[in-house]
Amino acid sequence: MSQARVPFPLLAVVPAELRGIILDFHWDTELLHGLELPVSRVDVAELEWHLELPFWAHAERPFQVSPLQVTARPEVYPEQYARTMAADLRYPLDAVRRPDGRVTILDGVHRLLRAWMSRQAVVRVRVLEWDELDAIAVTR
């Protein structure tokens, strides 16, 4: 049975290109990390479309900059660049498989960018199935 999920607090400011990519409810990263999920090897090329999307905050405003903008101008986005360079590729990315089969990243875009910058061909990804989202949902 599905739990009542808390709506994503910034949904009104989510750019159109991120709708259908990020989840529309509040979820907990610690709950996600605590799940026993299968780990797959996925080609970076299959996930690199994420790098074009404005996932990251800049100047205290969410959804302002894409990972590729950070690599193009690290001096403008030093915080995001530093987080990318510190990303530990020993940990897999966390993603969800949507009903249409598309895999979208929930946690690990900095790791994906680091792998892409390092010309790594493959990353490890833990995949949560769509019907298991209640396991990470923040409920009322």
LINNOR-V467898 format. One record per residue. RES is the residue in one small letter. SS is DSSP state (helix for helix, strand for strand, loop for the rest). PHI is phi as a letter, one per 20 degrees, with the letter a starting at -180 (* if undefined). PSI is psi in whole degrees, -180 to 180 (NA if undefined). Layout:
BEGIN
RES,SS,PHI,PSI + RES,SS,PHI,PSI
END
This chain:
BEGIN
m,loop,*,135 + s,loop,f,137 + q,loop,e,160 + a,loop,f,117 + r,strand,e,144 + v,loop,e,126 + p,strand,g,148 + f,loop,f,124 + p,loop,f,-24 + l,loop,d,17 + l,helix,g,-34 + a,helix,f,-25 + v,helix,d,5 + v,loop,f,124 + p,loop,f,153 + a,helix,g,-38 + e,helix,f,-14 + l,helix,e,-12 + r,strand,f,132 + g,loop,n,-4 + i,loop,d,-57 + i,strand,e,155 + l,loop,f,148 + d,loop,e,19 + f,strand,b,162 + h,loop,f,130 + w,strand,c,164 + d,loop,d,122 + t,helix,f,-38 + e,helix,f,-39 + l,helix,f,-43 + l,helix,f,-49 + h,helix,f,-26 + g,helix,e,-9 + l,loop,f,144 + e,loop,e,103 + l,loop,c,149 + p,loop,f,146 + v,strand,d,128 + s,strand,d,158 + r,strand,e,125 + v,strand,c,138 + d,strand,f,133 + v,helix,g,-39 + a,helix,g,-30 + e,helix,f,-24 + l,helix,d,-9 + e,helix,f,-14 + w,helix,f,-26 + h,helix,f,-30 + l,helix,f,-13 + e,helix,e,-6 + l,loop,e,145 + p,loop,e,69 + f,loop,f,-30 + w,strand,d,152 + a,strand,e,156 + h,strand,b,140 + a,loop,l,41 + e,loop,m,20 + r,strand,d,128 + p,strand,f,156 + f,strand,l,48 + q,strand,d,-23 + v,strand,b,143 + s,loop,e,158 + p,helix,g,-38 + l,helix,f,-32 + q,helix,f,-36 + v,helix,f,-44 + t,helix,f,-32 + a,helix,f,-30 + r,loop,c,63 + p,loop,g,-27 + e,loop,f,-24 + v,loop,e,-30 + y,loop,c,58 + p,helix,f,-33 + e,helix,f,-47 + q,helix,f,-36 + y,helix,f,-43 + a,helix,f,-42 + r,helix,f,-38 + t,helix,f,-47 + m,helix,f,-25 + a,helix,e,-7 + a,loop,f,133 + d,loop,e,108 + l,loop,f,0 + r,loop,f,-22 + y,loop,e,135 + p,loop,f,157 + l,strand,f,156 + d,strand,d,133 + a,strand,b,169 + v,strand,c,142 + r,strand,e,116 + r,loop,f,164 + p,loop,g,-28 + d,loop,e,2 + g,loop,n,-13 + r,loop,f,137 + v,strand,e,125 + t,strand,c,142 + i,strand,f,132 + l,strand,e,-43 + d,strand,b,125 + g,loop,p,17 + v,helix,f,-36 + h,helix,f,-40 + r,helix,f,-39 + l,helix,f,-45 + l,helix,f,-42 + r,helix,f,-43 + a,helix,f,-42 + w,helix,f,-44 + m,helix,f,-33 + s,loop,e,2 + r,loop,l,32 + q,loop,f,134 + a,loop,e,-30 + v,strand,c,144 + v,strand,c,157 + r,strand,e,137 + v,strand,c,131 + r,strand,e,129 + v,strand,d,122 + l,strand,e,133 + e,strand,f,148 + w,helix,g,-41 + d,helix,f,2 + e,helix,d,9 + l,helix,f,-27 + d,helix,g,-22 + a,helix,f,-21 + i,loop,d,-2 + a,strand,f,140 + v,loop,e,124 + t,strand,d,164 + r,loop,f,NA
END
